[in-house]
Amino acid sequence: MTEEQNPIHLVEREAIALSKLDADCERGYAHLGWLLLQVASLQVWRLHFSTFKDYLKNVATIAKKTVPQLHRYFLTVRDLSDTFSADEMERIGITKAMQLRTAKDYALVLPNAVIEAALDTAVSSTALKKVIATTLKMPEADGDWFDLDAEFYVTAEERALIEDAIRAAEHCEPVTKKTISMSGQRKDIVLKWCMEFLATYGGDSDEARGS
């Protein structure tokens, strides 16, 4: 692998280019997200950083973005890469792309009507949201991205414990759907853990929140 092909250097070059764009620009995220996906897949970040999040902090400084923003770019590209190319995602724009990622929590395979609307530059993010809601019969709920900030090293015993807890939550009624994206499955599992913990230890909801 030459220096020009090194994904770490390619990310830095793309991050510099992104830093020069307007803060509200819808473009530039997909190519960087694609490169971050390559870095994560090859795990080359381990050469200089303890965790992938530490690596993202370094890239965030170069790109003049926050770590949560970069993480969203990475996850959006990861979850949509089976349907769209990097160039197509650039054309779609980050706002519409994130709506598509949310849609994949409901349907791993996006319907053609949704794909066509996403690729149509005349279709706004608001219009795409309505197409998604109508086509997938998905509620138009408002929300925001939640970063668990949970990347950490584990022992073999700790890994086994966590994996057993994941499997238990997956099969707890209602069973976690395998037809939704991995991020959607993880969200369902975490919500089950939260509800079970609060039901056992939470007591009064207001007291549990410290109010």
MDAnalysis code that builds the backbone (N, CA, C; Angstrom):
import MDAnalysis as mda
import numpy as np

u = mda.Universe.empty(633, n_residues=211, atom_resindex=np.repeat(np.arange(211), 3), trajectory=True)
u.add_TopologyAttr("name", ["N", "CA", "C"] * 211)
u.add_TopologyAttr("resid", np.arange(1, 212))
u.add_TopologyAttr("resname", ["MET", "THR", "GLU", "GLU", "GLN", "ASN", "PRO", "ILE", "HIS", "LEU", "VAL", "GLU", "ARG", "GLU", "ALA", "ILE", "ALA", "LEU", "SER", "LYS", "LEU", "ASP", "ALA", "ASP", "CYS", "GLU", "ARG", "GLY", "TYR", "ALA", "HIS", "LEU", "GLY", "TRP", "LEU", "LEU", "LEU", "GLN", "VAL", "ALA", "SER", "LEU", "GLN", "VAL", "TRP", "ARG", "LEU", "HIS", "PHE", "SER", "THR", "PHE", "LYS", "ASP", "TYR", "LEU", "LYS", "ASN", "VAL", "ALA", "THR", "ILE", "ALA", "LYS", "LYS", "THR", "VAL", "PRO", "GLN", "LEU", "HIS", "ARG", "TYR", "PHE", "LEU", "THR", "VAL", "ARG", "ASP", "LEU", "SER", "ASP", "THR", "PHE", "SER", "ALA", "ASP", "GLU", "MET", "GLU", "ARG", "ILE", "GLY", "ILE", "THR", "LYS", "ALA", "MET", "GLN", "LEU", "ARG", "THR", "ALA", "LYS", "ASP", "TYR", "ALA", "LEU", "VAL", "LEU", "PRO", "ASN", "ALA", "VAL", "ILE", "GLU", "ALA", "ALA", "LEU", "ASP", "THR", "ALA", "VAL", "SER", "SER", "THR", "ALA", "LEU", "LYS", "LYS", "VAL", "ILE", "ALA", "THR", "THR", "LEU", "LYS", "MET", "PRO", "GLU", "ALA", "ASP", "GLY", "ASP", "TRP", "PHE", "ASP", "LEU", "ASP", "ALA", "GLU", "PHE", "TYR", "VAL", "THR", "ALA", "GLU", "GLU", "ARG", "ALA", "LEU", "ILE", "GLU", "ASP", "ALA", "ILE", "ARG", "ALA", "ALA", "GLU", "HIS", "CYS", "GLU", "PRO", "VAL", "THR", "LYS", "LYS", "THR", "ILE", "SER", "MET", "SER", "GLY", "GLN", "ARG", "LYS", "ASP", "ILE", "VAL", "LEU", "LYS", "TRP", "CYS", "MET", "GLU", "PHE", "LEU", "ALA", "THR", "TYR", "GLY", "GLY", "ASP", "SER", "ASP", "GLU", "ALA", "ARG", "GLY", "SER"])
u.atoms.positions = np.array([
    [0.843, -1.194, 0.000],
    [0.000, 0.000, 0.000],
    [0.883, 1.251, 0.000],
    [0.707, 2.109, -0.994],
    [1.489, 3.343, -1.081],
    [0.921, 4.392, -0.137],
    [1.680, 5.483, 0.069],
    [1.206, 6.570, 0.926],
    [-0.100, 7.150, 0.400],
    [-0.212, 7.232, -0.946],
    [-1.418, 7.790, -1.566],
    [-2.630, 6.905, -1.347],
    [-2.389, 5.586, -1.159],
    [-3.490, 4.645, -0.961],
    [-3.811, 4.439, 0.513],
    [-2.967, 4.969, 1.397],
    [-3.163, 4.787, 2.827],
    [-4.480, 5.448, 3.248],
    [-5.442, 4.665, 3.783],
    [-6.754, 5.246, 4.133],
    [-6.671, 6.342, 5.185],
    [-5.692, 6.263, 6.090],
    [-5.527, 7.308, 7.099],
    [-5.213, 8.645, 6.426],
    [-4.305, 8.621, 5.443],
    [-3.943, 9.838, 4.734],
    [-5.087, 10.328, 3.849],
    [-5.837, 9.381, 3.262],
    [-6.984, 9.766, 2.434],
    [-8.054, 10.452, 3.276],
    [-8.262, 9.955, 4.494],
    [-9.229, 10.584, 5.404],
    [-8.791, 12.000, 5.742],
    [-7.505, 12.183, 6.048],
    [-6.996, 13.512, 6.391],
    [-7.202, 14.484, 5.232],
    [-6.931, 14.026, 4.017],
    [-7.101, 14.890, 2.843],
    [-8.571, 15.267, 2.654],
    [-9.471, 14.283, 2.842],
    [-10.911, 14.548, 2.690],
    [-11.408, 15.451, 3.815],
    [-10.856, 15.266, 5.012],
    [-11.253, 16.087, 6.158],
    [-10.855, 17.544, 5.942],
    [-9.683, 17.761, 5.376],
    [-9.236, 19.122, 5.071],
    [-10.171, 19.773, 4.060],
    [-10.563, 19.003, 3.032],
    [-11.491, 19.522, 2.019],
    [-12.833, 19.867, 2.639],
    [-13.303, 19.030, 3.572],
    [-14.590, 19.264, 4.221],
    [-14.537, 20.502, 5.102],
    [-13.391, 20.743, 5.709],
    [-13.250, 21.897, 6.610],
    [-13.405, 23.223, 5.884],
    [-13.212, 23.206, 4.557],
    [-13.285, 24.440, 3.768],
    [-14.693, 24.714, 3.248],
    [-15.610, 23.773, 3.465],
    [-16.981, 23.943, 3.002],
    [-17.798, 24.694, 4.038],
    [-18.885, 25.293, 3.590],
    [-19.795, 25.982, 4.498],
    [-20.361, 24.991, 5.512],
    [-20.580, 25.442, 6.726],
    [-21.041, 24.571, 7.815],
    [-22.360, 23.887, 7.496],
    [-23.207, 24.533, 6.693],
    [-24.518, 23.973, 6.364],
    [-24.522, 23.203, 5.048],
    [-23.347, 22.992, 4.468],
    [-23.265, 22.304, 3.184],
    [-23.735, 20.860, 3.316],
    [-24.534, 20.396, 2.364],
    [-25.071, 19.041, 2.387],
    [-24.109, 18.027, 1.762],
    [-23.044, 18.518, 1.141],
    [-22.119, 17.646, 0.424],
    [-20.828, 17.449, 1.219],
    [-20.030, 16.472, 0.782],
    [-18.721, 16.244, 1.378],
    [-18.699, 15.155, 2.430],
    [-19.865, 14.868, 3.020],
    [-19.920, 13.912, 4.123],
    [-19.730, 12.468, 3.659],
    [-20.264, 12.147, 2.466],
    [-20.306, 10.740, 2.036],
    [-18.919, 10.192, 1.722],
    [-18.113, 10.967, 1.008],
    [-16.772, 10.487, 0.681],
    [-15.945, 10.312, 1.943],
    [-16.077, 11.258, 2.894],
    [-15.360, 11.118, 4.155],
    [-15.898, 9.916, 4.931],
    [-17.219, 9.765, 4.973],
    [-17.815, 8.626, 5.672],
    [-17.368, 7.294, 5.093],
    [-17.241, 7.255, 3.763],
    [-16.811, 6.028, 3.084],
    [-15.374, 5.679, 3.482],
    [-14.527, 6.693, 3.546],
    [-13.134, 6.474, 3.929],
    [-13.025, 6.065, 5.394],
    [-13.851, 6.677, 6.255],
    [-13.864, 6.294, 7.668],
    [-14.302, 4.837, 7.828],
    [-15.234, 4.423, 6.982],
    [-15.684, 3.033, 6.998],
    [-14.541, 2.091, 6.636],
    [-13.726, 2.500, 5.677],
    [-12.561, 1.701, 5.287],
    [-11.545, 1.622, 6.427],
    [-11.311, 2.757, 7.065],
    [-10.381, 2.797, 8.197],
    [-10.878, 1.880, 9.319],
    [-12.181, 1.915, 9.581],
    [-12.762, 1.079, 10.635],
    [-12.680, -0.399, 10.267],
    [-12.963, -0.724, 9.007],
    [-12.947, -2.119, 8.557],
    [-11.544, -2.718, 8.622],
    [-10.553, -1.934, 8.214],
    [-9.159, -2.395, 8.235],
    [-8.517, -2.250, 9.612],
    [-9.187, -1.481, 10.485],
    [-8.706, -1.217, 11.845],
    [-7.306, -0.595, 11.865],
    [-6.991, 0.198, 10.854],
    [-5.679, 0.850, 10.808],
    [-5.554, 1.968, 11.843],
    [-6.675, 2.401, 12.406],
    [-6.621, 3.423, 13.463],
    [-5.864, 2.909, 14.686],
    [-5.808, 1.595, 14.855],
    [-5.129, 1.015, 16.016],
    [-3.631, 1.289, 16.024],
    [-3.077, 1.705, 14.894],
    [-1.643, 1.985, 14.819],
    [-1.247, 3.179, 15.689],
    [-2.177, 4.127, 15.854],
    [-1.840, 5.354, 16.581],
    [-2.825, 5.736, 17.671],
    [-3.976, 5.047, 17.759],
    [-5.006, 5.454, 18.715],
    [-5.513, 4.259, 19.513],
    [-5.951, 4.518, 20.747],
    [-6.440, 3.452, 21.622],
    [-7.840, 2.998, 21.227],
    [-8.678, 3.953, 20.790],
    [-10.043, 3.628, 20.390],
    [-10.384, 4.340, 19.086],
    [-11.415, 3.849, 18.418],
    [-11.864, 4.482, 17.179],
    [-12.382, 5.887, 17.469],
    [-12.975, 6.076, 18.657],
    [-13.482, 7.404, 19.014],
    [-12.333, 8.400, 19.170],
    [-11.198, 7.945, 19.727],
    [-10.027, 8.827, 19.823],
    [-9.557, 9.234, 18.430],
    [-9.621, 8.280, 17.507],
    [-9.253, 8.587, 16.127],
    [-10.208, 9.626, 15.537],
    [-11.506, 9.456, 15.801],
    [-12.494, 10.407, 15.291],
    [-12.268, 11.808, 15.861],
    [-11.821, 11.887, 17.112],
    [-11.528, 13.191, 17.708],
    [-10.428, 13.898, 16.915],
    [-9.442, 13.138, 16.485],
    [-8.351, 13.706, 15.689],
    [-8.868, 14.202, 14.341],
    [-9.691, 13.397, 13.687],
    [-10.253, 13.771, 12.384],
    [-11.183, 14.971, 12.533],
    [-11.940, 15.016, 13.639],
    [-12.875, 16.120, 13.878],
    [-12.149, 17.451, 13.939],
    [-10.951, 17.452, 14.533],
    [-10.156, 18.680, 14.618],
    [-9.765, 19.164, 13.227],
    [-9.397, 18.229, 12.369],
    [-8.987, 18.572, 10.997],
    [-10.183, 19.034, 10.171],
    [-11.311, 18.306, 10.304],
    [-12.499, 18.593, 9.487],
    [-13.313, 19.774, 10.017],
    [-12.983, 20.235, 11.247],
    [-13.745, 21.299, 11.905],
    [-15.205, 20.885, 12.086],
    [-15.366, 19.633, 12.504],
    [-16.672, 19.069, 12.826],
    [-16.609, 18.480, 14.225],
    [-17.766, 18.120, 14.777],
    [-17.775, 17.464, 16.080],
    [-17.648, 15.954, 15.879],
    [-17.256, 15.264, 16.942],
    [-17.154, 13.799, 16.870],
    [-18.516, 13.168, 16.563],
    [-19.619, 13.609, 17.223],
    [-20.928, 13.039, 16.872],
    [-21.282, 13.226, 15.394],
    [-20.913, 14.362, 14.798],
    [-21.182, 14.574, 13.375],
    [-20.443, 13.533, 12.529],
    [-19.161, 13.362, 12.807],
    [-18.371, 12.390, 12.045],
    [-18.896, 10.974, 12.242],
    [-19.313, 10.691, 13.460],
    [-19.848, 9.356, 13.732],
    [-21.131, 9.116, 12.953],
    [-21.958, 10.174, 12.818],
    [-23.185, 10.054, 12.015],
    [-22.845, 9.837, 10.555],
    [-21.842, 10.556, 10.043],
    [-21.423, 10.354, 8.656],
    [-21.024, 8.888, 8.445],
    [-20.210, 8.395, 9.356],
    [-19.705, 7.023, 9.284],
    [-20.852, 6.008, 9.303],
    [-21.772, 6.156, 10.271],
    [-22.876, 5.210, 10.404],
    [-23.868, 5.315, 9.246],
    [-24.087, 6.542, 8.775],
    [-25.003, 6.737, 7.646],
    [-24.473, 6.036, 6.401],
    [-23.191, 6.232, 6.114],
    [-22.583, 5.572, 4.952],
    [-22.580, 4.058, 5.143],
    [-22.249, 3.617, 6.354],
    [-22.226, 2.174, 6.615],
    [-23.580, 1.526, 6.342],
    [-24.657, 2.160, 6.830],
    [-25.984, 1.558, 6.716],
    [-26.599, 1.708, 5.332],
    [-26.116, 2.686, 4.554],
    [-26.689, 2.901, 3.216],
    [-25.798, 2.369, 2.096],
    [-24.610, 1.880, 2.443],
    [-23.638, 1.472, 1.412],
    [-24.093, 0.272, 0.592],
    [-25.085, -0.477, 1.087],
    [-25.592, -1.610, 0.303],
    [-26.626, -1.176, -0.726],
    [-27.007, 0.093, -0.688],
    [-28.049, 0.599, -1.587],
    [-27.552, 1.716, -2.497],
    [-26.668, 2.572, -1.974],
    [-26.191, 3.730, -2.732],
    [-24.664, 3.759, -2.779],
    [-24.138, 4.304, -3.886],
    [-22.698, 4.532, -3.987],
    [-22.365, 5.831, -3.254],
    [-21.084, 6.083, -3.053],
    [-20.665, 7.321, -2.389],
    [-21.117, 8.534, -3.186],
    [-21.003, 8.466, -4.512],
    [-21.417, 9.589, -5.354],
    [-22.922, 9.829, -5.251],
    [-23.694, 8.740, -5.193],
    [-25.151, 8.896, -5.061],
    [-25.509, 9.520, -3.715],
    [-24.792, 9.126, -2.665],
    [-25.071, 9.698, -1.351],
    [-24.706, 11.179, -1.299],
    [-23.646, 11.548, -2.003],
    [-23.289, 12.966, -2.090],
    [-24.415, 13.740, -2.764],
    [-24.986, 13.142, -3.802],
    [-26.080, 13.792, -4.522],
    [-27.313, 13.917, -3.638],
    [-27.557, 12.912, -2.812],
    [-28.719, 12.910, -1.930],
    [-28.597, 13.994, -0.855],
    [-27.392, 14.159, -0.302],
    [-27.187, 15.129, 0.777],
    [-27.354, 14.478, 2.135],
    [-26.688, 15.022, 3.143],
    [-26.652, 14.382, 4.459],
    [-28.011, 14.361, 5.150],
    [-28.828, 15.417, 5.001],
    [-30.127, 15.451, 5.686],
    [-31.034, 14.329, 5.200],
    [-31.155, 14.189, 3.879],
    [-31.983, 13.127, 3.319],
    [-31.372, 11.754, 3.606],
    [-30.047, 11.674, 3.588],
    [-29.380, 10.394, 3.846],
    [-29.676, 9.895, 5.255],
    [-29.687, 10.801, 6.228],
    [-29.976, 10.399, 7.601],
    [-31.430, 9.948, 7.749],
    [-32.326, 10.552, 6.960],
    [-33.721, 10.091, 6.961],
    [-33.811, 8.673, 6.404],
    [-33.005, 8.394, 5.382],
    [-32.982, 7.050, 4.801],
    [-32.441, 6.034, 5.800],
    [-31.436, 6.451, 6.549],
    [-30.873, 5.547, 7.564],
    [-31.930, 5.210, 8.612],
    [-32.706, 6.207, 9.030],
    [-33.790, 5.963, 9.984],
    [-34.819, 5.008, 9.389],
    [-35.096, 5.180, 8.091],
    [-36.059, 4.311, 7.406],
    [-35.591, 2.860, 7.414],
    [-34.279, 2.661, 7.360],
    [-33.751, 1.300, 7.353],
    [-33.866, 0.627, 8.707],
    [-34.223, 1.390, 9.735],
    [-34.553, 0.768, 11.013],
    [-35.871, 0.000, 10.904],
    [-36.665, 0.345, 9.883],
    [-37.954, -0.307, 9.669],
    [-37.911, -1.317, 8.528],
    [-37.061, -1.075, 7.545],
    [-36.994, -1.972, 6.386],
    [-35.563, -2.030, 5.885],
    [-34.938, -3.197, 6.000],
    [-33.545, -3.332, 5.555],
    [-33.404, -3.030, 4.073],
    [-34.424, -3.409, 3.289],
    [-34.409, -3.137, 1.853],
    [-35.363, -1.982, 1.574],
    [-34.808, -0.858, 1.154],
    [-35.643, 0.312, 0.872],
    [-36.446, 0.107, -0.405],
    [-37.734, 0.434, -0.394],
    [-38.562, 0.302, -1.606],
    [-38.064, 1.239, -2.712],
    [-38.331, 0.868, -3.953],
    [-37.895, 1.671, -5.100],
    [-38.441, 3.092, -5.038],
    [-39.676, 3.249, -4.539],
    [-40.281, 4.590, -4.466],
    [-39.457, 5.504, -3.564],
    [-38.933, 4.956, -2.479],
    [-38.113, 5.737, -1.546],
    [-36.761, 6.054, -2.179],
    [-36.162, 5.069, -2.833],
    [-34.853, 5.264, -3.478],
    [-34.938, 6.330, -4.564],
    [-35.972, 6.242, -5.394],
    [-36.145, 7.205, -6.488],
    [-36.362, 8.616, -5.939],
    [-37.151, 8.741, -4.884],
    [-37.402, 10.060, -4.286],
    [-36.121, 10.624, -3.686],
    [-35.312, 9.768, -3.079],
    [-34.064, 10.219, -2.467],
    [-33.085, 10.736, -3.513],
    [-33.016, 10.066, -4.650],
    [-32.082, 10.437, -5.712],
    [-32.557, 11.645, -6.525],
    [-33.830, 11.968, -6.403],
    [-34.394, 13.093, -7.141],
    [-34.042, 14.403, -6.414],
    [-33.178, 15.201, -7.005],
    [-32.730, 16.441, -6.356],
    [-33.866, 17.449, -6.192],
    [-34.965, 17.248, -6.906],
    [-36.111, 18.153, -6.779],
    [-36.954, 17.816, -5.557],
    [-36.724, 16.650, -4.954],
    [-37.476, 16.226, -3.772],
    [-36.751, 16.716, -2.521],
    [-37.418, 17.549, -1.740],
    [-36.815, 18.098, -0.519],
    [-36.769, 17.047, 0.585],
    [-36.060, 17.357, 1.655],
    [-35.991, 16.436, 2.790],
    [-37.367, 16.256, 3.424],
    [-38.160, 17.340, 3.456],
    [-39.514, 17.253, 4.006],
    [-40.389, 16.337, 3.159],
    [-40.273, 16.481, 1.831],
    [-41.056, 15.641, 0.924],
    [-40.615, 14.185, 1.024],
    [-39.300, 13.956, 1.149],
    [-38.795, 12.583, 1.276],
    [-39.326, 11.938, 2.552],
    [-39.394, 12.715, 3.625],
    [-39.903, 12.199, 4.892],
    [-41.330, 11.697, 4.735],
    [-42.131, 12.436, 3.958],
    [-43.521, 12.034, 3.721],
    [-43.578, 10.775, 2.861],
    [-42.698, 10.680, 1.849],
    [-42.651, 9.482, 0.989],
    [-42.298, 8.261, 1.837],
    [-41.312, 8.415, 2.708],
    [-40.895, 7.313, 3.582],
    [-42.042, 6.890, 4.495],
    [-42.689, 7.880, 5.128],
    [-43.779, 7.585, 6.065],
    [-44.932, 6.879, 5.359],
    [-45.243, 7.335, 4.141],
    [-46.363, 6.744, 3.388],
    [-46.015, 5.352, 2.882],
    [-44.832, 5.200, 2.299],
    [-44.436, 3.925, 1.690],
    [-44.209, 2.833, 2.726],
    [-43.558, 3.196, 3.828],
    [-43.235, 2.193, 4.854],
    [-44.262, 2.154, 5.975],
    [-45.297, 3.027, 5.860],
    [-46.281, 3.150, 6.949],
    [-45.547, 3.416, 8.272],
    [-44.619, 4.355, 8.184],
    [-43.750, 4.678, 9.313],
    [-44.176, 6.023, 9.892],
    [-44.337, 6.131, 11.198],
    [-44.762, 7.406, 11.797],
    [-43.732, 8.499, 11.582],
    [-44.202, 9.712, 11.324],
    [-43.306, 10.856, 11.123],
    [-42.925, 11.437, 12.485],
    [-42.200, 10.679, 13.268],
    [-41.831, 11.112, 14.617],
    [-40.598, 12.006, 14.578],
    [-40.609, 13.028, 15.420],
    [-39.428, 13.884, 15.554],
    [-38.472, 13.248, 16.551],
    [-37.199, 13.459, 16.367],
    [-36.218, 12.890, 17.276],
    [-34.840, 13.465, 17.000],
    [-33.853, 12.942, 17.692],
    [-32.486, 13.397, 17.526],
    [-31.576, 12.193, 17.716],
    [-30.335, 12.290, 17.204],
    [-29.384, 11.199, 17.336],
    [-28.868, 11.142, 18.761],
    [-28.733, 9.932, 19.278],
    [-28.252, 9.733, 20.644],
    [-26.989, 8.881, 20.603],
    [-25.888, 9.448, 21.057],
    [-24.603, 8.756, 21.060],
    [-24.385, 8.148, 22.445],
    [-24.301, 6.823, 22.520],
    [-24.110, 6.157, 23.802],
    [-22.696, 6.331, 24.354],
    [-21.773, 6.775, 23.496],
    [-20.402, 7.001, 23.956],
    [-19.898, 5.754, 24.687],
    [-19.997, 4.591, 24.013],
    [-19.830, 3.331, 24.739],
    [-18.787, 2.386, 24.167],
    [-17.813, 2.900, 23.450],
    [-16.768, 2.019, 22.950],
    [-15.753, 1.779, 24.058],
    [-15.451, 0.499, 24.351],
    [-14.538, 0.195, 25.454],
    [-13.958, -1.207, 25.270],
    [-12.849, -1.452, 25.958],
    [-12.238, -2.781, 25.948],
    [-12.949, -3.663, 26.966],
    [-13.026, -4.959, 26.661],
    [-13.658, -5.901, 27.582],
    [-12.806, -7.159, 27.693],
    [-12.910, -7.833, 28.832],
    [-12.279, -9.138, 28.989],
    [-13.167, -10.173, 28.305],
    [-12.667, -11.385, 28.192],
    [-13.448, -12.460, 27.567],
    [-14.724, -12.716, 28.354],
    [-14.608, -12.655, 29.690],
    [-15.781, -12.895, 30.537],
    [-16.809, -11.771, 30.385],
    [-16.319, -10.532, 30.315],
    [-17.224, -9.391, 30.150],
    [-17.912, -9.435, 28.793],
    [-17.172, -9.812, 27.760],
    [-17.771, -9.940, 26.414],
    [-18.874, -10.991, 26.419],
    [-18.596, -12.126, 27.053],
    [-19.594, -13.192, 27.111],
    [-20.844, -12.730, 27.845],
    [-20.649, -11.982, 28.944],
    [-21.782, -11.461, 29.710],
    [-22.642, -10.528, 28.863],
    [-21.991, -9.598, 28.160],
    [-22.726, -8.638, 27.320],
    [-23.448, -9.355, 26.190],
    [-22.775, -10.308, 25.541],
    [-23.392, -11.033, 24.423],
    [-24.580, -11.865, 24.895],
    [-24.468, -12.456, 26.104],
    [-25.606, -13.205, 26.662],
    [-26.785, -12.272, 26.929],
    [-26.491, -11.064, 27.428],
    [-27.551, -10.086, 27.702],
    [-28.211, -9.613, 26.407],
    [-27.413, -9.463, 25.354],
    [-27.963, -9.076, 24.047],
    [-28.898, -10.150, 23.528],
    [-28.448, -11.410, 23.595],
    [-29.290, -12.510, 23.107],
    [-30.587, -12.623, 23.907],
    [-30.489, -12.420, 25.222],
    [-31.694, -12.496, 26.053],
    [-32.684, -11.404, 25.673],
    [-32.163, -10.179, 25.453],
    [-33.040, -9.063, 25.086],
    [-33.641, -9.264, 23.706],
    [-32.859, -9.827, 22.797],
    [-33.356, -10.065, 21.433],
    [-34.578, -10.972, 21.434],
    [-34.584, -11.973, 22.308],
    [-35.662, -12.962, 22.312],
    [-36.772, -12.643, 23.301],
    [-36.589, -11.560, 24.050],
    [-37.642, -11.119, 24.974],
    [-38.792, -10.500, 24.177],
    [-40.026, -10.810, 24.556],
    [-41.186, -10.264, 23.841],
    [-41.323, -8.761, 24.084],
    [-41.600, -7.981, 23.024],
    [-41.666, -8.399, 21.628],
    [-40.275, -8.662, 21.063],
    [-40.144, -9.752, 20.325],
    [-38.847, -10.178, 19.788],
    [-38.269, -9.088, 18.881],
    [-36.967, -8.852, 19.017],
    [-36.292, -7.855, 18.187],
    [-36.295, -8.307, 16.727],
    [-36.777, -7.460, 15.843],
    [-36.888, -7.809, 14.421],
    [-35.521, -7.882, 13.764],
    [-35.267, -8.953, 13.030],
    [-34.021, -9.094, 12.274],
    [-34.134, -8.441, 10.897],
    [-35.327, -7.930, 10.610],
    [-35.553, -7.296, 9.308],
    [-35.263, -5.802, 9.340],
    [-34.785, -5.295, 10.489],
    [-34.409, -3.888, 10.573],
    [-32.891, -3.781, 10.637],
    [-32.368, -2.566, 10.502],
    [-30.922, -2.370, 10.485],
    [-30.303, -2.763, 11.822],
    [-28.967, -2.975, 11.823],
    [-28.276, -3.335, 13.053],
    [-28.412, -2.246, 14.107],
    [-28.344, -0.977, 13.669],
    [-28.503, 0.114, 14.637],
    [-29.906, 0.091, 15.236],
    [-30.905, -0.239, 14.431],
    [-32.272, -0.343, 14.926],
    [-32.425, -1.485, 15.921],
    [-31.749, -2.613, 15.637],
    [-31.778, -3.746, 16.567],
    [-31.123, -3.386, 17.898],
    [-29.974, -2.685, 17.823],
    [-29.270, -2.296, 19.047],
    [-30.112, -1.314, 19.882],
    [-30.791, -0.401, 19.183],
    [-31.664, 0.546, 19.886],
    [-32.771, -0.206, 20.619],
    [-33.369, -1.183, 19.959],
    [-34.445, -1.968, 20.567],
    [-33.944, -2.699, 21.808],
    [-32.738, -3.263, 21.721],
    [-32.152, -4.001, 22.839],
    [-31.867, -3.072, 24.019],
    [-31.274, -1.902, 23.741],
    [-30.962, -0.949, 24.815],
    [-32.239, -0.465, 25.494],
    [-33.285, -0.201, 24.711],
    [-34.554, 0.240, 25.299],
    [-35.153, -0.852, 26.197],
    [-35.005, -2.107, 25.788],
    [-35.492, -3.208, 26.635],
    [-34.711, -3.265, 27.942],
    [-33.389, -3.115, 27.857],
    [-32.569, -3.098, 29.075],
    [-33.026, -1.975, 30.009],
    [-33.233, -0.787, 29.418],
    [-33.634, 0.379, 30.220],
    [-34.968, 0.137, 30.919],
    [-35.942, -0.396, 30.166],
    [-37.264, -0.629, 30.747],
    [-37.205, -1.674, 31.849],
    [-36.397, -2.726, 31.640],
    [-36.274, -3.770, 32.651],
    [-35.595, -3.243, 33.903],
    [-34.547, -2.450, 33.727],
    [-33.823, -1.900, 34.870],
    [-34.705, -0.945, 35.670],
    [-35.418, -0.072, 34.958],
    [-36.282, 0.886, 35.642],
    [-37.450, 0.195, 36.335],
    [-37.958, -0.877, 35.702],
    [-39.060, -1.612, 36.321],
    [-38.610, -2.269, 37.624],
    [-37.327, -2.664, 37.677],
    [-36.801, -3.342, 38.867],
    [-36.301, -2.373, 39.922],
    [-35.611, -1.314, 39.484],
    [-34.934, -0.428, 40.435],
    [-35.383, 1.038, 40.381],
    [-36.150, 1.394, 39.359],
    [-36.445, 2.798, 39.151],
    [-37.373, 3.439, 40.143],
    [-38.320, 2.651, 40.655],
    [-39.318, 3.243, 41.562],
    [-40.151, 4.275, 40.826],
    [-40.500, 5.342, 41.543],
    [-41.257, 6.438, 40.927],
    [-40.421, 7.094, 39.851],
    [-40.988, 7.338, 38.677],
    [-40.232, 7.885, 37.553],
    [-39.638, 9.254, 37.863],
    [-40.372, 10.098, 38.607],
    [-39.853, 11.418, 38.939],
    [-38.653, 11.318, 39.878],
    [-38.750, 10.370, 40.858],
    [-37.630, 10.188, 41.772],
    [-36.421, 9.639, 41.051],
    [-36.674, 8.727, 40.071],
    [-35.564, 8.125, 39.318],
    [-34.812, 9.173, 38.529],
    [-35.520, 10.273, 38.143],
    [-34.867, 11.329, 37.383],
    [-34.269, 12.387, 38.294],
    [-34.438, 12.208, 39.591],
    [-33.837, 13.142, 40.551],
    [-34.630, 14.404, 40.751],
    [-35.905, 14.398, 40.386],
    [-36.734, 15.604, 40.532],
    [-37.626, 15.488, 41.751],
])
